[in-house]
Amino acid sequence: MSAKETFKIWQKAQNMPDYLQAQLNLLGQNQQWIDDAFGQDINFGTAGMRGKLEPGINRINLFTIGRITEGLARLIVEKGCKEKKAGVVVSFDSRYHSREFAEHAARILGFHGIQVYLFDDIRPTPELSYAVRHLKAFAGINITASHNAKEYNGYKVYGADGAQMGPADANRVFTYAQNVEDIFQVKAASIDELRSAGLLKLIGEDIDEKYLARLQTVCVNSNMIAKNASKLTIIYTPLHGTGKILYDRAFRQGGFTNVIPVPSQSIIDPEFPTTKKPNPEYRDVFDVGIKLANEKNADLIIATDPDADRMGACVRTKTGSFEVLTGNQIATLMIYYLLNNLKESQRLSNDYELITSIVSSSMPLKIAQDFGIRTKSVLTGFKFIGEEIDRMAREKDGKFLMGFEESYGYLFKPFARDKDAMQGALMFAEVAAYYASRGMTVFDGLNEIWEKYGTSYEITTAIEMPGIDGQSQMNKLMSQLRSEQLTQINGSKVVKTQDFLQQKEIVNNEIKPLTELPPANVLKYYLADETWLALRPSGTEPVIKAYVGVNQSSIAKAKSKAEQYQLTLKQLLQ
């Protein structure tokens, strides 16, 4: 069916909400928009789906949410009575229509006789992951678009392990959803009906208390914190999102009582009015916090994105200015602190393991290897970190110490199986307390690490390729790069190429198998000047992620060189 034909069907739908009808009438005057919004189904994979809040089958709205939930319901019914009884945990964030979508999903699942646990209000993504595990549910649904702009929303599906659903079941969900005959006639029970039948249970403070109790296990040196936390003043911003719900109790029980919220960014607001994108990797989200930090003479600012799975930080330097840290720099500080603490307490052993992604900084790996512990690099996506944690536990092989991705995701205690900004915030506060105990700033600590291990710097850029042709354009560019087999980039020789899709490694024209990880559409280049670069089409957004990591004698030189390579990658993809 053509985009035009599908658009006409939507125009005739009898149960179209007024706000969607108004958008349909306005946006439908543009043929290019019609082709994009109705030309193909929105992509759904192991990371769920994400898109603009608009009408259309390639958008996020009540009907696309309903169809994918119907797909999940059919999968659970196929699995059997045990899975239906185990049920699904449903949560949502502070975005437009998130509560509406969450309740709609709950009603569809309940219609199929599936037990539903619905959070009574907005909650952090990692708490949803914990709740799935705690309640021994079959699956979880989180309505969120994470750190995207206000125009977006999304739908994440979690498996029984609390990690995002694996490819086998995710593919089944999508197939079932594709078989829905009429997207406008997906059946749903009423909330009252489900409550009366015992199929819908509201959860909230009961799970909060248990999750907070587990958060108390994150910090590793309570004595040091007790002696030094008073030396710190921390500014915290939830960026208008779910971090507001638990941050105060989490910090206080961790021993950090001098935490000041950013008032304007602590208002739950789907407009995210203080920033274009509520993403803690961008400096502008810290502008309001920096102003407050200067007024309060604070040492650092911690930010969590609207669904509180990503955590960013901005720290004061010796000159009094503030420096926004990258996700890799934050991870570097954390792993160095954790390993030092283990060593000083004589608990360091070589069976500890650091897990990271193939596009994250090599610096934490270098530090881990220096301390003699194991390291593991996995594909991008925290579910792969979760899989390695599960393998270690199942095979009784090693002790999990830390998992991280360069995109500001961290995990220390595996009671959740997704990146957890609450855990990250507590650990970073502990790192700050450690350096305060030594009369140092956090940025002093980072410089100390660079002096010992060399200066590394990484940049990640999202190169947008929007529109209905975006996915095919990304695939075409990646195929072209594979066929060209680059021999030099920006004048530096390519000494090794890793193609994770074709599962091969090329060194000096010799091809070797690269089969330790599942296939993934990622190209990674290692250069003669110790630079590495990687390209990866995103699974949830119409962008190619371009990664650069360099090693230089100073941070200024490293930044300059990384920026040059990023420019080269952008030109390469034009």
C-alpha positions in Angstrom: 0.0 0.0 0.0 1.4 3.4 -0.9 1.9 6.3 1.5 -0.9 8.2 -0.1 -3.3 5.3 0.3 -2.3 4.8 3.9 -2.7 8.5 4.6 -6.3 8.4 3.3 -7.1 5.5 5.6 -5.9 7.5 8.5 -8.0 10.5 7.4 -11.1 8.3 7.6 -10.4 6.8 11.0 -13.4 7.2 13.3 -11.4 7.0 16.6 -8.7 9.5 15.9 -8.1 11.8 18.9 -8.7 15.4 18.3 -5.0 16.4 18.7 -3.9 13.8 16.2 -6.6 14.9 13.8 -5.5 18.5 14.0 -1.9 17.4 13.2 -3.1 15.2 10.4 -5.0 18.1 8.8 -2.0 20.5 9.2 0.9 18.3 8.3 -1.0 16.4 5.6 -0.8 19.4 3.3 2.9 18.5 2.7 3.4 15.6 0.4 7.0 15.1 1.5 5.7 14.7 5.1 3.1 12.2 4.0 5.7 10.1 2.2 7.9 10.0 5.3 5.1 9.5 7.9 3.2 6.9 6.0 5.8 5.4 3.6 7.1 2.7 6.0 6.5 1.3 9.4 8.5 2.8 12.3 11.6 0.7 13.0 11.4 -1.6 16.0 14.4 -3.6 17.3 16.1 -4.7 20.5 16.3 -1.0 21.5 12.5 -0.6 20.9 11.3 2.3 18.8 11.6 6.1 18.9 10.1 8.8 16.7 8.3 12.1 16.5 4.9 12.5 18.2 2.8 12.8 15.0 0.2 10.7 13.1 1.5 8.0 10.8 2.9 4.5 10.8 6.4 5.9 10.9 5.7 7.9 14.0 5.0 7.5 17.7 1.3 7.8 18.5 -1.5 6.0 20.2 -2.0 3.6 17.3 1.6 2.6 16.7 2.0 2.1 20.4 -1.1 0.0 20.4 0.0 -2.1 17.5 3.4 -3.0 18.9 1.8 -3.7 22.3 -0.6 -6.1 20.6 2.5 -7.8 19.1 4.0 -8.2 22.6 0.7 -9.5 23.9 0.5 -12.1 21.2 4.0 -13.2 21.9 3.2 -13.7 25.6 0.0 -15.6 24.8 2.0 -17.8 22.5 4.5 -18.5 25.4 1.7 -19.7 27.7 -0.1 -19.3 31.0 3.1 -19.0 33.1 4.2 -16.0 31.1 0.8 -14.4 31.2 0.7 -14.7 35.0 4.3 -13.4 35.3 3.1 -10.3 33.4 4.5 -7.0 32.3 5.7 -4.0 34.3 4.9 -0.6 32.6 6.5 2.7 33.4 6.7 6.1 31.7 8.6 9.4 31.8 7.6 13.1 31.7 7.1 13.5 28.0 3.9 14.5 26.2 1.4 11.6 26.1 3.7 9.2 28.1 1.1 8.4 30.7 -1.6 8.0 28.0 0.6 5.6 26.1 1.5 3.6 29.2 -2.2 3.2 30.2 -3.1 2.3 26.7 -0.4 -0.4 26.6 -1.6 -1.7 30.0 -5.2 -1.9 28.8 -4.2 -3.9 25.6 -2.1 -6.4 27.7 -4.9 -6.8 30.2 -7.5 -7.5 27.5 -5.4 -10.6 26.7 -5.5 -11.7 30.3 -1.9 -10.7 31.0 -1.0 -9.4 34.5 0.1 -5.8 34.4 2.1 -3.8 37.0 1.7 -0.1 36.2 3.7 2.6 37.9 1.5 5.2 39.5 3.6 8.1 38.2 6.8 8.8 36.3 9.9 6.7 37.3 13.5 6.3 36.1 14.2 3.7 33.5 16.6 1.8 35.7 13.9 1.4 38.3 11.7 -0.3 35.6 14.6 -2.6 34.9 14.9 -3.4 38.6 11.1 -3.9 39.0 11.0 -6.5 36.2 13.6 -8.5 38.0 12.1 -8.0 41.5 8.6 -8.9 40.4 9.8 -11.8 38.3 7.8 -10.4 35.4 8.1 -11.7 31.8 8.7 -8.3 30.3 8.7 -4.6 30.9 7.6 -1.6 28.8 8.9 2.0 29.3 7.4 4.9 27.4 10.3 7.3 26.9 12.5 8.9 24.3 15.3 9.2 26.7 17.4 12.3 25.9 15.7 13.3 22.6 14.1 16.7 22.0 10.5 17.4 23.1 9.0 16.5 19.8 9.9 12.8 20.4 8.7 9.9 22.4 9.5 6.2 22.3 8.8 2.6 23.5 11.4 0.3 25.1 10.7 -3.4 25.8 12.6 -5.3 28.4 13.0 -9.0 28.9 12.7 -11.1 32.1 16.3 -10.4 33.0 15.7 -6.6 33.2 17.7 -5.9 30.0 16.3 -4.7 26.8 14.6 -7.6 25.0 16.8 -9.8 23.0 16.6 -10.1 19.2 14.7 -13.4 19.0 11.7 -12.2 21.0 12.0 -8.7 19.7 11.7 -10.0 16.2 8.7 -12.1 17.2 7.0 -9.0 18.7 7.6 -7.0 15.5 6.2 -9.9 13.3 3.1 -10.2 15.4 2.6 -6.4 15.2 2.9 -6.5 11.4 0.1 -9.1 11.3 -2.3 -6.7 13.0 -5.0 -6.2 10.4 -6.4 -2.9 11.5 -4.2 -0.6 13.5 -7.3 1.4 14.6 -9.2 -1.7 16.1 -6.7 -3.1 18.6 -8.8 -4.2 21.5 -8.2 -2.9 25.0 -10.0 -3.4 28.3 -10.9 -0.6 30.6 -8.8 0.3 33.6 -11.8 -0.3 36.0 -12.4 -3.7 34.4 -8.8 -4.7 34.8 -8.6 -3.5 38.4 -11.7 -5.4 39.3 -10.3 -8.6 37.7 -7.0 -8.2 39.6 -5.1 -7.9 36.2 -3.9 -4.4 36.8 -1.9 -3.6 39.9 -0.5 -0.1 40.6 3.0 0.0 42.0 5.1 2.9 43.2 6.5 3.6 46.7 6.6 -0.1 47.4 9.1 -0.5 44.5 10.8 2.8 45.3 11.8 1.6 48.8 13.3 -1.6 47.6 15.1 0.0 44.7 16.5 2.7 47.1 17.7 -0.1 49.4 19.7 -1.6 46.6 21.1 1.8 45.7 22.6 1.9 49.2 25.0 -0.9 48.1 26.5 1.2 45.3 29.1 3.3 47.2 32.2 1.4 48.3 33.7 3.4 51.1 31.1 4.8 53.5 33.8 5.8 56.1 35.6 8.0 53.6 32.3 9.6 52.5 31.2 10.3 56.1 34.5 12.2 56.7 34.6 14.1 53.4 31.1 14.6 52.0 30.6 17.8 54.0 33.5 19.3 52.0 31.4 19.1 48.9 28.6 21.2 47.5 26.8 19.4 44.7 24.4 20.9 42.2 21.9 18.4 40.8 19.6 18.7 37.8 17.0 16.1 36.6 16.5 18.1 33.4 12.8 18.2 33.9 12.5 14.5 34.2 12.2 11.4 36.4 15.4 11.8 38.4 13.5 14.3 40.5 11.5 11.4 42.0 14.3 9.7 43.9 17.4 11.9 43.8 17.0 13.4 47.3 16.6 10.2 49.1 19.3 8.5 47.1 21.9 11.1 47.8 21.0 11.5 51.5 21.1 7.8 52.3 24.4 7.7 50.5 25.8 10.3 52.9 25.6 13.3 50.6 23.4 15.9 52.3 24.7 19.1 50.7 23.0 18.6 47.3 21.2 21.6 45.8 18.7 21.1 43.0 18.5 23.5 40.0 15.0 25.0 40.6 14.0 25.7 37.0 15.2 22.3 35.8 13.5 20.5 38.7 10.0 21.3 37.3 8.5 18.3 35.5 7.9 19.8 32.1 7.7 18.0 28.7 8.7 21.2 27.0 12.2 20.9 28.5 12.2 24.7 28.3 15.8 25.3 29.6 17.5 23.3 26.8 17.0 22.3 23.1 17.8 18.7 23.9 17.8 17.4 27.5 21.0 15.5 26.9 23.7 15.6 29.6 26.5 15.4 27.0 25.7 19.0 25.9 27.2 21.9 27.6 24.1 24.1 27.3 22.1 21.9 29.7 24.6 22.9 32.4 24.3 26.7 31.9 21.6 27.2 34.5 23.5 24.9 36.9 26.8 26.6 36.4 25.2 29.9 37.3 23.7 28.4 40.5 27.1 26.6 41.3 28.9 30.0 41.2 26.3 31.5 43.5 26.6 28.6 46.0 30.4 28.1 45.5 29.6 24.5 44.5 32.3 22.0 43.4 30.4 20.0 40.7 27.1 19.6 38.8 25.5 16.3 38.2 22.8 16.0 35.5 20.5 13.0 34.6 18.5 12.9 31.4 14.7 12.8 31.5 14.4 9.0 32.0 17.4 9.0 34.4 19.5 6.3 32.6 22.3 8.7 31.5 24.4 10.8 33.8 26.6 13.7 32.9 28.8 15.9 35.0 30.4 19.4 35.0 33.3 20.0 37.4 35.1 23.1 38.7 38.7 23.5 37.8 41.5 25.2 39.8 40.9 28.4 37.9 37.3 28.5 39.0 35.8 27.7 35.6 33.7 24.7 34.9 34.6 21.8 32.6 31.9 19.5 31.1 33.3 16.0 31.2 32.7 13.4 28.5 31.2 10.0 29.3 34.6 8.4 28.8 36.3 10.8 31.2 33.6 10.1 33.8 34.2 6.4 33.4 37.9 6.8 33.6 37.6 8.6 37.0 35.2 5.9 38.3 37.2 2.9 37.3 40.5 4.4 38.6 38.8 5.2 42.0 37.2 1.7 42.3 40.5 -0.1 41.6 42.5 2.2 43.9 39.9 1.5 46.6 40.1 -2.3 46.1 43.9 -2.1 46.2 44.1 0.0 49.3 41.7 -2.3 51.1 43.6 -5.3 49.9 40.5 -6.7 48.2 41.8 -6.4 44.6 41.9 -9.7 42.7 42.4 -10.5 39.0 38.9 -12.0 38.6 37.2 -8.6 38.7 35.9 -7.6 35.3 35.3 -4.3 33.5 32.8 -4.4 30.7 32.5 -1.7 28.0 31.5 -1.2 24.4 33.7 -1.4 21.3 33.2 2.4 20.7 34.1 3.5 24.2 37.5 4.9 25.3 40.5 2.6 25.6 41.7 4.6 28.7 39.6 2.6 31.3 40.8 -0.6 29.6 44.4 0.5 30.0 43.8 1.3 33.7 42.1 -2.0 34.3 44.9 -3.9 32.7 47.4 -2.0 34.8 45.6 -3.1 37.9 45.6 -6.7 36.6 41.8 -7.2 36.2 39.9 -8.6 33.3 38.3 -6.5 30.6 35.5 -7.3 28.1 34.4 -5.3 25.1 30.9 -5.9 23.7 28.6 -4.4 21.1 26.9 -1.0 21.7 23.8 -1.4 23.8 23.6 -2.1 27.5 21.8 -5.4 26.9 25.1 -6.8 25.7 26.7 -5.7 29.0 23.8 -7.4 30.8 24.4 -10.6 28.8 28.0 -10.7 29.9 26.9 -10.1 33.6 24.5 -13.0 33.2 27.2 -15.2 31.7 29.6 -14.5 34.5 26.9 -15.3 37.1 25.7 -18.4 35.3 29.2 -19.8 34.8 30.5 -18.5 38.2 33.3 -16.9 36.1 34.6 -13.7 37.7 33.2 -10.7 39.6 31.4 -7.8 37.9 33.0 -4.5 38.8 31.6 -1.9 36.4 30.0 -1.6 33.0 29.9 1.5 30.9 29.3 3.0 27.5 30.7 6.3 26.2 27.1 7.6 25.9 27.0 8.4 29.6 25.7 5.0 30.8 27.1 3.3 33.9 26.3 0.3 36.1 28.0 -0.9 39.2 25.6 -3.3 40.9 23.6 -5.6 38.7 20.2 -5.4 40.5 19.3 -3.4 37.3 20.3 -4.6 33.9 20.3 -1.2 32.1 22.4 1.9 32.5 21.5 3.6 35.8 22.0 7.3 36.3 21.1 7.0 39.9 24.0 4.6 40.4 26.2 6.8 38.3 25.4 9.9 40.3 26.2 8.2 43.6 29.5 6.8 42.4 30.5 10.1 40.9 29.7 11.9 44.1 31.9 9.4 45.9 34.7 10.0 43.4 34.4 13.7 44.2 34.5 13.0 47.9 37.7 10.9 47.4 39.5 13.8 45.7 38.2 16.3 48.3 39.8 14.1 50.9 43.1 14.7 49.1 42.6 18.4 48.8 42.0 18.0 45.0 39.2 18.8 42.5 37.8 16.1 40.3 39.5 17.7 37.4 42.8 17.6 39.3 42.2 13.9 39.6 41.6 13.5 35.9 44.9 15.3 35.2 46.6 13.0 37.6 45.4 10.0 35.6 46.5 11.5 32.4 50.0 12.1 33.8 50.2 8.5 34.7 48.6 6.8 31.6 48.8 9.5 28.9 46.2 11.9 27.7 43.3 10.5 25.7 40.3 12.4 24.3 37.2 11.1 22.5 34.4 12.8 20.5 31.2 11.3 19.4 29.1 13.1 16.7 25.7 12.2 15.5 25.5 12.8 11.7 21.8 13.2 10.9 20.2 11.5 7.9 16.5 12.2 8.3 13.6 11.3 6.1 12.3 8.1 4.6 15.5 7.6 2.7 17.7 8.1 5.7 18.0 4.4 6.5 18.9 3.4 2.9 21.3 6.3 2.7 23.1 5.1 5.8 23.3 1.6 4.5 24.6 2.8 1.2 27.4 4.8 2.8 28.4 1.9 5.1 28.5 -0.5 2.1 30.5 2.0 0.1 33.1 2.3 2.9 33.3 -1.5 3.1 34.0 -1.8 -0.7 36.6 1.0 -0.6 38.7 -0.4 2.2 40.3 2.8 3.4 44.1 2.8 3.6 44.6 6.2 5.1 42.5 8.8 7.0 43.6 12.4 7.3 47.0 11.5 6.2 47.6 8.7 8.7 47.9 5.1 7.7 45.1 2.6 8.6 46.9 -0.2 10.3 43.8 -2.3 11.2 40.2 -2.3 10.1 37.5 -4.2 12.0 34.2 -4.9 10.2 31.8 -6.2 12.8 29.0 -6.8 10.2 31.1 -9.0 7.9 33.0 -10.3 11.0 36.4 -9.8 9.7 39.6 -7.9 10.6 42.1 -6.6 8.1 45.7 -6.1 9.1 48.4 -5.5 6.4 46.0 -6.8 3.8 45.6 -10.0 5.7 42.0 -11.0 6.6 41.3 -12.6 9.9 38.0 -13.8 11.4 36.3 -11.5 13.9 33.6 -13.8 15.3 33.8 -13.2 19.1 30.8 -10.8 18.9 27.5 -11.1 17.0 27.3 -9.3 13.7 26.7 -5.5 13.9 26.8 -2.7 11.4 30.0 -1.1 12.8 33.3 -0.2 11.1 36.3 0.6 13.3 39.7 1.9 12.0 43.0 1.9 13.9 45.6 4.4 12.6 49.4 4.6 12.8 49.2 7.7 15.0 47.4 5.7 17.7 44.0 7.2 16.8 40.9 5.0 16.4 37.7 5.9 14.6 34.4 4.1 14.3 31.1 4.5 12.4 27.8 3.0 13.5 24.3 3.7 12.2 22.0 4.2 15.2 19.3 1.6 15.8 16.7 4.2 17.2 17.5 7.4 15.4 18.2 8.4 11.7 21.8 9.2 12.4 25.3 7.7 11.9 27.3 7.9 15.1 30.9 8.9 14.3 33.5 8.1 17.1 37.0 9.4 17.4 39.6 8.6 20.0 43.1 10.1 20.1 46.2 10.0 22.3 48.4 13.1 22.7 50.8 14.7 25.1 48.3 17.3 26.3 44.5 17.7 26.5 44.6 20.8 24.2 46.5 18.8 21.5 44.2 15.9 21.9 41.0 18.0 21.5 42.4 19.7 18.5 43.4 16.4 16.8 40.0 14.8 17.6 38.1 17.7 16.1 40.2 17.4 12.9 39.4 13.7 12.6 35.7 14.4 13.3 35.6 16.9 10.4 37.3 14.3 8.2 34.6 11.7 9.1 31.8 14.1 8.3 33.4 14.9 4.9 33.8 11.2 4.3 30.1 10.6 4.8 28.9 13.5 2.5 
